[in-house]
Amino acid sequence: MKPSAKTEETWELERYELHEGPAYSFDVGRRSFLGIAGAGLLIATSDGCSPVQSFGQGGPAGTVAARLHIADDGAITIFTSKVEVGQGSRTQITQAAAEELRVSVDQIRLVMADSSVVPDDGGTAGSRTTPRTIPAVRKDAAAARGILVQLAAAQWDADPETLEVRDGTVFESSAKRSVTYAELAQAAEAAEAFSQQLPGDVKLTPVKQWSILGSSVSKRNSRDIVTGSHRFPSDITRPNMVYGKVLRPASFGATLVSVDLAPAEKMDGVTVVRDGSFVGCTAPTSRQARQAVDALAARAQWDSPPHPSSNELFPYLKKQAVTEGEGRRRPRTRTKGSVESALAASKRKLSASYEVAYIQHAPMEPRAAVAEWENGRLTVWTGTQQPSRVHGQLADAFRVPPGKVRLIVPDTGGGFGGKHTGEVAVEAARLAKAAKRPVSLRWTRSEELTWAYFRPAGLIEVEAGLDENNSIAAWNFTNYNSGASAIESPYDIPHTQTRFFFSDSPLREGSYRALASTANCFARESFMDELASGAGADPLAFRLAHLAADRLRAVLEAAAKRFRWPERRKNSRPPMGIGLSCGIEKGSYVAACAEVEIDRTQGTIKVVDIVQAFECGAIQNPANLRAQVEGCIIMGLGGALSEEIRFEKGRVTNALFADYRVPRFKDVPRIETVLVDRPDLPSVGGSETPIIAVAPAIGNAVFNATGVRLRAMPMRGEELIEA
């Protein structure tokens, strides 16, 4: 039995918004703020202030005017708080509006995440843009089209059903009359209608009638990206701007005891800022700012508390598990049937433990912000996936009304769930306030890999029993710390128990692409292969025997067919091996088949081939979806084989790309993607789920080639070296 989508989402959202870890704290004047280490920065204030719930000046919430503007020249502007971090939302939202307005995508201008003008559509996270924001944009655009057609009909005393819209113009064919959107929008009646609350019965264009959605429209600003003319947050400049740098603690949890500011204060053009434990510098160049902070670091004294190392992480997580209590951090348990009785009656029992390391998001563009104060008003340009949240953090941090804070989010160089917090924006604003000049603050790669939050590490313990027919009779699955998303087995098992325990994490944690579902899928699908081996069954046949004729079965069969699983399984010989896996997350379905080549003398794992089938309802942009699937596969290679945060004595020991190894071009295998279109089903997000099947498929292929089971992410090839 599969859990309901609502229940799964509830567990995931709790993890997304408030997952706790060591506090990231800062002071502004006499006010203390506590940023809980999670997907967002939860701010507790002394005067009860809270982040703003919405922003934007385009029109009242829930109206066409809040979303859409038609200029005198016919240009149509759409407003949204969603952001573009490489996943294609700018293009997809443009397509959605163009589809319902019956105009070309070139007639749409999209304004994203400028708090002074956009409505609050929520953050860009959890694959929610497709199932939530796209329908909202379509509804607003369809309502606008309906209003304009009604105005044209009234002007001509015609039946609205007889009118046709093409390229932003309303036509009455019988009378050979036409009027443009721009002309209709100038009427007072249009302004009044656009400001009214939307009716609940706005009809959207059926999938079978799509002409723009469903097609591979190219990315709207792709030329700017490839020519280098696009300005990312780290490229923003302002008149009279200086550069900032912040003094970082000596280790995790360290508190500043003392610091000698004099050496930095003597440097030409340098402004030194100290506000409680916050210390930073501004200077005419980033190099000078770094030199000034280096001078401070040489004379800073820190009190560093004890801190566990990555070598003792997994026993630590289990020991620190929160096994009792109420509230958000309570243990989570779901049961069906009697696992204990079923295990006792099982013909064969198996158990295993799986480990998942902390990893970083490693975006191409580390955190960056430019902050500017003018007449008591603050403007910040930064890259974030949560504009409303960061806007509220800035307003709270500086005790200014929300209307005096403007947050602008340029298209950003990568996020992957890692840019939900606003620390770089607050830091830049603090430096700018003290320097009385605009300040650009750019985190270094080392800062990004150390002080940004991490994907949670986890320990997963699994136990199962096979009955006399070699079917799974009992399933017991426990996750410590990495999260509950996709924790439930999709397989038909009569007796199950799943448990999740928060742990007191030694590192700051938060959202990541497909977050906990990657860990849970890795453990579950690896263990399914172990059970198949114990039952003497083919891994594909074993899974199909436990799956109904549903969407997961469909993608598994599609991937296996394209991969030619039976033939390759029969002919596979060391040093080659093949494996497969499948899973469900965010309402979408994925299956992957992988082939690896193992060098047991060198201890290396080379992924040669990956075939992945993916289904997320009706496909809105095939080319972009394919790019997202391929991006997930490549990103998944890193978590599967090489990415791992190492730390000792409260310090990250591999905080450079030379040591923290993300996939290189030479690591990329042949990739074949099978997109399963379901025009009969609502569209859901495609930027996360494809990552979850990568690691277990590779691990299962390694086992097929060597007979050795690797139960940790990343999988270490040195464990395969033959004596």
C-alpha positions in Angstrom: 0.0 0.0 0.0 1.4 3.4 -1.0 0.9 6.3 1.4 -1.2 9.2 0.4 0.5 12.1 -1.4 -0.8 14.5 1.2 0.7 12.6 4.1 4.1 12.3 2.3 4.1 16.0 1.5 3.3 16.9 5.1 6.4 15.0 6.3 8.6 16.5 3.6 7.4 20.1 4.3 8.2 19.7 8.0 11.7 18.7 7.0 11.9 21.4 4.4 11.0 24.4 6.5 12.3 23.7 10.0 14.9 21.0 10.1 17.1 21.9 13.0 20.8 21.6 13.5 23.5 23.8 15.1 22.4 27.4 15.2 23.7 30.0 12.8 23.4 33.2 14.9 24.0 36.8 14.3 23.4 40.1 16.1 22.1 43.4 14.8 22.7 46.1 17.4 21.1 44.9 20.7 18.7 42.5 19.0 19.5 38.8 18.9 18.5 36.6 16.0 18.7 32.9 15.8 18.8 31.2 12.4 17.8 27.6 12.8 20.0 25.5 10.5 17.5 24.3 7.9 16.0 25.1 4.6 15.0 28.5 5.8 16.4 30.9 8.4 13.8 31.0 11.2 14.1 34.3 12.9 13.1 34.9 16.5 12.8 38.5 17.5 12.4 40.4 20.7 9.5 42.5 19.6 7.4 39.9 17.9 8.1 41.0 14.4 7.7 38.3 11.7 8.6 38.1 8.0 6.2 39.5 5.6 3.6 37.1 4.2 3.3 38.7 0.8 4.7 41.6 -1.3 4.3 43.3 -4.6 2.5 46.4 -5.8 1.0 45.2 -9.1 -2.6 44.9 -7.7 -4.7 43.2 -5.0 -3.8 39.6 -4.3 -5.9 37.2 -6.3 -6.6 39.5 -9.2 -5.4 39.7 -12.8 -3.8 43.0 -12.0 -1.4 41.4 -9.5 -0.1 39.1 -12.2 -0.4 40.7 -15.5 0.1 44.1 -17.2 -0.6 45.1 -20.8 1.3 48.1 -22.1 0.2 50.7 -24.7 2.5 49.0 -27.3 1.0 45.6 -26.6 3.9 44.2 -24.5 2.5 41.8 -21.9 4.3 41.5 -18.6 3.8 38.6 -16.2 4.9 38.9 -12.5 5.9 36.0 -10.2 8.0 35.5 -7.1 9.4 32.3 -8.6 13.1 32.4 -9.4 15.3 31.0 -12.2 18.2 28.9 -11.0 18.9 27.0 -14.2 15.8 24.7 -14.0 13.9 26.5 -16.7 11.1 28.1 -14.7 11.4 31.4 -16.7 10.6 29.6 -19.9 7.9 27.4 -18.5 6.0 30.2 -16.9 6.3 32.2 -20.1 4.9 29.3 -22.0 2.0 29.0 -19.6 1.0 32.6 -19.9 1.4 32.6 -23.7 -0.7 29.5 -24.0 -3.7 31.0 -22.2 -3.4 34.5 -23.7 -3.1 33.1 -27.3 0.1 35.0 -28.0 3.7 33.9 -28.9 6.3 33.6 -26.2 8.1 36.5 -27.7 5.2 38.8 -26.7 5.7 37.9 -23.0 8.0 39.6 -20.6 8.5 37.9 -17.3 9.4 39.8 -14.1 10.6 37.4 -11.5 11.3 37.9 -7.8 11.3 41.7 -7.5 9.5 42.2 -4.2 8.4 45.7 -5.1 6.2 44.5 -8.0 5.5 40.7 -7.9 2.9 38.7 -6.0 4.0 36.1 -3.5 3.8 32.7 -5.3 5.9 31.1 -2.6 9.5 29.9 -2.9 11.1 27.9 -5.6 11.4 24.6 -3.9 9.9 21.1 -3.6 9.1 20.9 -7.3 6.1 23.1 -6.6 6.3 25.5 -9.5 4.8 23.1 -12.0 1.8 21.8 -10.0 1.0 25.1 -8.2 2.4 28.2 -9.8 1.9 27.2 -13.5 -1.9 26.6 -12.9 -2.1 29.9 -11.1 -0.4 31.8 -14.0 -2.6 30.0 -16.5 -5.7 30.9 -14.6 -4.8 34.6 -14.4 -3.9 34.6 -18.1 -7.1 32.8 -19.1 -9.1 35.2 -17.0 -7.4 38.2 -18.6 -8.2 36.8 -22.1 -11.8 36.2 -21.1 -12.2 39.8 -19.8 -10.7 41.2 -22.9 -12.9 39.1 -25.2 -16.0 40.2 -23.1 -14.9 43.9 -23.6 -14.6 43.4 -27.3 -18.0 41.6 -27.5 -19.6 44.5 -25.6 -18.0 47.0 -27.9 -19.3 45.3 -30.9 -22.6 44.0 -29.4 -21.5 40.6 -30.4 -21.6 37.1 -28.9 -18.3 36.4 -27.1 -18.5 32.8 -28.3 -18.2 33.9 -31.9 -14.9 35.8 -31.3 -11.5 34.4 -31.8 -8.1 35.4 -30.4 -4.8 35.2 -32.2 -1.5 36.9 -31.4 -3.0 39.3 -28.9 -5.8 40.4 -31.2 -9.5 39.7 -30.9 -11.3 39.0 -34.2 -14.9 38.9 -35.3 -14.6 37.0 -38.6 -18.1 37.6 -39.8 -17.8 41.4 -39.6 -14.1 41.4 -40.4 -13.4 43.5 -37.2 -10.5 43.2 -34.9 -9.1 45.0 -31.8 -5.8 44.4 -30.0 -5.3 43.6 -26.4 -3.5 46.9 -26.0 -6.4 48.8 -27.2 -8.9 47.0 -25.0 -6.7 47.2 -22.0 -6.8 51.0 -22.0 -10.5 51.1 -21.2 -11.6 52.0 -17.7 -13.7 48.8 -17.7 -10.6 46.7 -18.2 -8.8 48.3 -15.2 -11.8 47.7 -13.0 -12.2 44.1 -14.2 -8.5 43.3 -13.8 -8.8 44.5 -10.2 -11.6 42.2 -9.2 -11.1 38.9 -7.5 -10.8 36.0 -10.0 -13.9 33.8 -10.3 -13.4 30.2 -9.4 -14.6 28.8 -12.7 -11.9 30.0 -15.1 -11.5 27.4 -17.8 -8.0 26.4 -18.8 -6.9 25.1 -22.2 -7.2 21.3 -22.3 -3.9 19.4 -22.9 -5.0 18.1 -26.2 -5.4 21.7 -27.4 -2.0 23.0 -26.2 0.0 24.7 -28.9 2.7 26.3 -26.8 2.7 24.2 -23.7 3.8 20.7 -24.6 6.4 22.0 -27.0 10.2 22.4 -26.6 10.4 26.2 -26.4 14.1 27.2 -26.0 15.2 28.9 -22.8 14.2 32.6 -23.0 17.6 34.1 -22.1 19.8 31.3 -23.5 21.7 33.7 -25.8 22.7 35.9 -22.9 23.8 32.9 -20.9 26.1 31.4 -23.6 27.5 34.8 -24.7 28.3 35.8 -21.1 26.1 39.0 -21.1 23.7 37.7 -18.5 24.4 39.3 -15.1 24.2 36.9 -12.2 24.0 38.1 -8.6 27.8 38.1 -8.3 27.9 40.3 -11.4 25.7 43.2 -10.1 27.5 46.5 -9.7 26.3 49.8 -8.3 27.7 53.4 -8.4 30.3 54.0 -5.6 30.2 50.3 -4.7 32.8 48.7 -2.4 33.5 45.0 -1.7 32.9 43.2 1.6 34.4 40.3 3.4 33.3 38.7 6.7 35.4 37.2 9.5 34.3 33.5 9.9 34.6 31.5 13.1 37.6 29.3 13.6 35.4 26.2 13.8 31.7 25.2 14.0 30.1 26.6 17.1 33.1 28.8 18.0 32.4 32.1 19.8 34.5 35.2 19.4 36.5 36.0 22.5 38.5 39.0 21.3 39.8 40.6 18.1 42.3 43.4 17.4 40.7 45.7 14.8 43.7 48.1 14.6 45.7 46.4 11.8 42.7 46.4 9.4 41.6 49.9 10.4 45.0 51.3 9.3 44.6 50.0 5.8 43.8 52.6 3.1 40.1 52.6 2.0 39.1 49.9 4.5 36.1 50.2 6.8 36.0 47.7 9.7 32.6 46.7 11.0 32.1 45.0 14.4 28.6 44.4 15.7 28.7 41.8 18.5 30.1 38.6 17.1 29.7 39.9 13.6 33.0 41.3 12.2 33.7 42.3 8.6 35.5 44.7 6.3 34.7 46.7 3.2 37.4 48.0 0.7 37.7 49.3 -2.8 38.5 45.8 -4.2 37.7 42.3 -3.1 41.4 41.6 -2.7 41.8 44.4 -0.2 38.8 43.3 1.7 40.2 39.8 1.9 43.6 41.1 3.1 41.9 43.2 5.8 39.9 40.2 7.1 43.0 38.1 7.0 44.7 40.6 9.2 41.7 40.4 11.7 41.8 36.6 11.6 45.4 36.6 12.6 44.5 38.5 15.8 41.2 36.9 16.7 40.7 34.6 19.7 38.0 32.0 19.6 36.4 29.6 22.1 35.9 26.4 20.1 33.7 23.7 21.7 34.3 19.9 21.2 32.9 18.6 17.9 32.7 15.1 16.5 34.5 14.1 13.3 33.1 12.6 10.2 34.9 9.3 11.1 32.5 8.8 14.0 29.4 10.3 12.3 27.0 7.4 12.0 27.3 5.9 15.5 26.9 9.5 16.7 23.7 10.1 14.7 22.2 6.9 16.2 23.3 7.8 19.7 21.9 11.3 19.3 18.5 10.2 17.9 15.5 11.9 19.4 13.5 8.8 20.4 10.9 10.3 22.6 8.9 13.5 22.8 6.1 15.5 21.3 6.0 18.3 18.7 7.7 18.6 15.4 10.8 16.6 16.4 8.8 13.7 17.6 9.7 10.2 16.3 7.5 9.1 13.3 6.3 5.6 13.0 3.8 4.0 10.6 2.8 0.3 10.8 0.7 -2.1 8.8 0.0 -5.5 10.0 2.4 -7.1 12.5 6.0 -7.0 11.4 7.2 -8.8 14.5 4.9 -11.8 13.9 5.6 -11.9 10.1 9.4 -11.8 10.7 9.1 -14.7 13.2 7.2 -16.7 10.6 9.5 -15.9 7.7 11.4 -18.6 5.9 14.4 -16.3 5.6 15.3 -13.0 7.2 17.8 -10.4 6.0 19.1 -7.1 7.5 21.5 -4.4 6.5 22.5 -0.9 7.4 23.2 2.0 4.9 25.0 5.2 5.4 24.6 8.5 3.6 27.2 11.2 4.1 26.7 15.0 4.3 27.2 16.6 0.9 27.1 20.2 -0.3 25.0 21.7 -3.1 28.1 23.0 -4.8 26.4 25.5 -7.1 28.5 27.1 -9.8 27.8 30.5 -8.2 28.5 30.7 -4.5 26.2 32.9 -2.4 26.4 36.6 -3.4 24.6 39.8 -2.6 24.8 43.5 -3.3 23.1 45.8 -0.7 22.4 49.5 -0.9 20.8 51.9 1.6 19.3 55.1 0.5 17.1 57.4 2.6 16.3 54.7 5.1 15.3 52.2 2.3 17.2 49.0 1.6 17.6 47.3 -1.7 19.4 44.0 -2.0 20.2 41.9 -5.1 20.9 38.3 -4.2 20.4 34.7 -5.3 17.8 32.9 -3.2 15.1 30.4 -3.8 12.9 32.0 -1.1 12.5 35.7 -1.9 9.6 36.3 0.5 11.4 34.7 3.3 14.6 36.6 2.7 12.7 39.9 2.3 11.2 39.3 5.7 14.5 38.4 7.3 15.9 41.7 6.0 13.0 43.7 7.3 13.2 42.1 10.7 17.0 42.2 11.0 17.1 46.0 10.5 13.8 46.9 12.1 12.4 48.6 9.1 8.9 48.3 7.6 8.6 45.7 4.9 7.7 48.4 2.4 11.2 49.9 2.9 12.9 46.7 1.8 13.2 45.8 -1.9 14.6 42.3 -2.7 15.6 41.6 -6.4 16.7 38.1 -7.4 18.5 38.0 -10.8 18.6 34.6 -12.5 21.0 32.7 -10.3 23.9 30.3 -11.0 22.5 27.2 -9.3 20.5 26.4 -6.1 19.5 22.7 -5.8 17.7 23.6 -2.5 20.8 25.3 -1.1 19.8 28.9 -1.4 16.8 29.1 0.9 18.5 31.2 3.5 19.4 34.9 3.5 22.6 35.2 5.5 24.6 36.7 2.6 21.9 39.3 2.1 21.9 40.3 5.7 25.7 40.3 5.9 25.9 42.6 2.8 23.3 44.9 4.2 25.1 45.2 7.5 28.3 46.1 5.8 26.6 48.6 3.5 24.9 50.3 6.5 28.2 50.8 8.3 30.1 51.8 5.2 27.3 54.1 3.9 28.0 52.8 0.4 26.7 49.9 -1.7 28.5 46.7 -0.8 29.1 43.6 -2.9 29.6 40.5 -0.8 30.6 37.2 -2.5 31.2 34.1 -0.6 34.3 32.1 -1.7 34.0 28.5 -2.7 35.5 27.5 0.6 32.9 29.6 2.5 30.1 28.0 0.4 31.4 24.5 1.2 31.8 25.2 4.9 29.2 27.7 6.1 26.2 26.9 3.8 24.0 24.2 5.1 24.4 20.5 4.0 22.2 17.8 2.8 21.5 15.7 6.0 23.6 12.7 6.7 21.7 9.6 7.6 21.9 6.0 9.0 19.2 3.6 7.7 18.6 0.2 9.1 16.5 -2.3 7.2 15.2 -5.8 8.0 12.9 -8.0 6.0 11.6 -11.5 5.8 10.8 -13.8 2.8 7.9 -16.3 3.0 7.9 -19.8 1.5 7.1 -18.3 -1.9 10.1 -16.0 -1.7 7.8 -13.0 -1.5 8.4 -10.2 1.0 6.3 -10.9 4.0 7.7 -8.3 6.4 9.5 -5.0 6.0 11.1 -2.9 8.8 12.8 0.4 7.8 14.3 2.9 10.2 15.9 6.2 9.1 18.1 8.2 11.5 18.3 11.9 10.6 18.3 12.1 6.8 14.5 12.5 6.6 11.1 10.9 6.0 10.3 11.8 2.4 9.7 8.7 0.3 10.3 6.5 3.3 7.3 4.3 2.6 7.9 1.3 0.4 5.9 1.4 -2.9 5.9 -2.4 -3.0 3.0 -4.7 -2.0 4.1 -6.0 1.4 1.5 -7.2 3.9 3.4 -6.3 7.1 5.5 -3.1 7.3 6.9 -0.6 9.7 8.7 2.6 8.9 10.3 4.9 11.4 12.1 8.2 11.3 14.1 9.8 14.1 15.6 13.3 14.1 19.2 13.4 15.4 21.1 16.3 17.0 23.2 16.9 13.9 26.8 18.0 14.3 26.5 20.1 11.0 24.0 22.6 9.8 21.4 20.9 7.6 18.8 21.9 5.1 17.1 21.2 1.8 18.7 19.6 -1.1 17.5 18.3 -4.5 15.2 15.4 -3.6 16.5 15.7 0.0 15.6 12.6 2.1 14.1 10.6 -0.8 17.6 10.0 -2.3 18.8 8.4 1.0 15.6 6.3 1.4 15.5 5.2 -2.2 19.2 4.2 -2.0 18.6 2.0 1.1 15.3 0.5 -0.1 16.4 -0.3 -3.7 19.8 -1.6 -2.6 18.0 -3.9 -0.1 15.5 -5.0 -2.7 18.4 -6.3 -4.7 19.7 -8.1 -1.6 16.3 -9.7 -1.1 16.2 -10.7 -4.8 19.6 -12.3 -4.4 18.4 -14.1 -1.3 15.4 -15.3 -3.2 17.4 -16.4 -6.2 15.4 -14.1 -8.4 16.1 -11.7 -11.2 16.1 -8.1 -9.7 13.6 -6.9 -12.3 11.3 -9.9 -12.0 11.4 -9.6 -8.2 10.3 -6.0 -8.2 7.6 -6.6 -10.8 6.2 -9.4 -8.6 5.7 -6.9 -5.8 4.2 -4.1 -7.9 0.7 -3.5 -9.1 0.0 -2.4 -12.7 0.6 1.3 -11.8 2.7 4.2 -12.8 5.9 2.9 -11.1 5.6 -0.4 -12.8 5.2 1.4 -16.1 8.4 3.4 -15.9 10.3 0.3 -14.6 9.2 -1.7 -17.6 10.0 1.2 -19.9 13.5 1.6 -18.6 14.2 -2.1 -18.7 12.9 -2.4 -22.2 15.1 0.4 -23.5 18.1 -0.9 -21.6 17.4 -4.5 -23.0 17.6 -5.8 -19.4 17.0 -9.6 -20.1 19.6 -9.8 -22.8 22.2 -7.7 -20.9 21.5 -9.5 -17.7 22.2 -12.9 -19.4 25.4 -11.7 -21.0 26.8 -9.6 -18.2 30.3 -10.7 -17.0 32.9 -9.1 -14.8 34.4 -6.6 -15.0 31.0 -5.3 -16.2 27.8 -5.3 -14.2 24.3 -4.0 -14.5 21.7 -2.9 -11.9 18.4 -1.2 -11.7 16.2 0.8 -9.3 13.0 2.7 -9.2 11.1 5.1 -6.9 8.4 7.7 -6.4 8.8 11.3 -5.2 6.9 14.6 -5.5 4.1 12.8 -7.4 6.4 11.6 -10.2 7.9 8.2 -11.1 11.4 7.1 -12.1 13.3 4.0 -12.9 17.0 3.6 -13.9 19.2 0.9 -15.3 23.0 1.3 -15.1 26.0 -0.5 -16.4 29.4 -0.2 -14.7 32.9 -1.3 -15.3 35.0 -2.2 -12.3 38.8 -2.2 -12.0 39.4 -4.3 -8.9 43.2 -3.8 -9.1 42.8 0.0 -8.8 39.5 0.1 -6.9 37.6 2.2 -9.5 34.0 2.3 -10.5 33.2 3.7 -14.0 29.6 4.2 -14.9 29.4 3.3 -18.6 25.7 3.6 -19.4 22.5 4.8 -17.7 19.0 4.5 -19.1 16.3 6.3 -17.2 12.5 6.4 -17.7 10.7 9.3 -16.0 7.0 10.2 -15.8 5.6 13.4 -14.3 2.1 13.7 -15.8 1.6 15.8 -18.9 4.9 17.1 -20.2 5.0 20.9 -20.6 8.4 21.3 -22.3 10.1 18.1 -23.5 13.5 19.5 -24.1 13.7 21.2 -20.8 12.4 18.2 -19.0 15.0 16.0 -20.7 17.7 18.5 -19.6 16.5 18.3 -16.0 16.5 14.5 -16.0 20.1 14.4 -17.4 21.2 17.1 -14.9 19.8 15.0 -12.1 21.6 11.9 -13.4 24.9 13.7 -13.5 24.4 15.3 -10.1 23.4 11.9 -8.7 26.7 10.5 -9.9 28.5 12.8 -7.4 26.5 11.8 -4.4 26.8 8.1 -5.4 30.5 7.9 -6.0 32.5 10.9 -4.8 30.8 13.7 -2.9 31.3 13.7 0.9 31.9 16.4 3.4 34.8 15.5 5.7 35.3 17.3 9.0 37.6 17.1 12.0 37.7 19.3 15.1 34.9 21.5 13.9 36.5 22.2 10.5 35.7 21.0 7.0 38.8 19.4 5.6 37.8 19.3 2.0 36.3 22.7 1.3 37.7 23.2 -2.2 36.8 21.6 -5.5 40.3 20.1 -5.6 39.3 17.9 -2.7 35.5 17.9 -2.8 35.0 16.1 -6.1 31.9 16.8 -8.1 31.5 14.9 -11.4 33.7 15.9 -14.3 33.1 15.6 -18.0 35.1 12.4 -18.1 32.8 10.9 -15.4 29.6 11.3 -17.5 28.4 8.0 -19.0 26.2 7.5 -22.0 22.8 8.7 -21.0 19.5 7.7 -22.6 16.2 9.2 -21.3 12.8 7.8 -21.8 10.1 10.5 -21.1 6.8 8.9 -20.4 4.1 11.5 -21.3 0.8 11.2 -19.5 -1.5 13.9 -21.0 -4.3 12.4 -19.0 -2.7 13.4 -15.7 -1.8 16.7 -14.1 1.7 18.0 -14.6 4.1 17.8 -11.6 7.7 18.9 -11.2 10.6 17.2 -12.9 13.7 18.8 -11.4 14.2 16.5 -8.4 12.8 13.0 -8.6 15.2 11.7 -11.4 18.1 11.9 -9.0 16.8 9.3 -6.5 17.3 6.2 -8.7 20.9 6.9 -9.7 22.9 5.7 -6.7 21.0 2.4 -6.1 21.1 1.5 -9.7 24.9 2.0 -9.7 25.3 0.1 -6.4 23.3 -2.8 -7.7 25.4 -2.9 -10.8 28.6 -3.0 -8.7 27.2 -6.0 -6.8 26.3 -7.7 -10.1 29.9 -7.3 -11.3 31.8 -8.1 -8.1 29.5 -9.8 -5.6 30.4 -7.1 -3.1 27.7 -4.9 -1.6 28.6 -1.3 -1.1 26.1 0.1 1.5 27.4 3.7 1.8 27.0 6.9 -0.2 29.5 7.7 -1.6 30.4 4.2 -2.6 34.1 3.7 -2.2 35.9 1.8 -4.9 38.8 0.9 -2.7 36.5 -1.6 -0.9 36.5 -3.6 -4.1 40.3 -4.1 -4.3 41.1 -7.8 -4.3 43.7 -8.9 -1.9 
